[in-house]
């Protein structure tokens, strides 16, 4: 499954990444906008007040953190968020 498609995350995954991925404040806000409010990157940039280039950088960093944390999710670390 492609971990960069936020709309496919189940609630357990959403909570896991919020707690374990190590997002900074901007990444967490973007993650919440993309996952819970289903905003596009462009819509999120408008809401957060950043340029599209800045949002792209934030998004790339956020995705790297998700990919890095993903193996922990599949090993059962996520069970504490159920």
N, C-alpha and C positions, 0 to 999 in steps of 0.2 A: 504494500500500500504506500502511496506517495505521501510522505509526512509533511509536504509543503502545502497540501490542500487542506486548509484549516476547517473548511466546512464539513469535512469527513470525520473530524475528531468527535469521539464520544465524550460525555461529561467527565468521566474519570481521567481521560487523557488531558482535557483542558485544565483540570485541577492539578494534575501531575506537573504539566509544563509550567504552570504559573508558580508552583512551589519549588521545582527542581531545576529549571533551565537556567536560573541565574540572570533573569532579565533585569535590565536597569529600568528606571521609571518610564522612559519613552518607549522602550520595547514592550513593557507590560501594557501600557495604554494602547499601543498599536495592536498587540495580541488580542486584547479585550474587544477592541473595535472590529477586528477582522473575524474573530471567532463567535462572539456573542451577538454582535449587532450586524454581522455579515456585511461590513462595509468594504468597498474596493479600496485599493491602495490610494487611488486618487481622492476618494471621499474622505478617507482617514487623514490625508494630508491637509485637506480643507478644514476639517474639524480641529486638528492639532495645530494648524497654523505654520506648517513647514513646507518648504519647496518640495517639488516632486523628486528632485535629486537627493535631498536630505532624507526623505521618506524611503527612497530606494536603499540608501545606505543602512538606515535603521532596520529595514525589512531583511536585508541580506544578513546582517549581524544576528537578528532574531532567529532566522532560519538555521544559521550555523549552530546556535545554541540548542535549538530543537533537535537537530540531527545528532548533536553530541550527547544529549540526554536520552534520546530514544532507546538505546540499548538497555538502559536501566528500567524503563517502563516495561519492556518485554521480559525482563528477568523477574518481575513481580514486585519491584519496589513500590509500584503504584497502589498496592493493596491497602496502604494506610490512608488513602484518600477515598476509599469506598464508603 
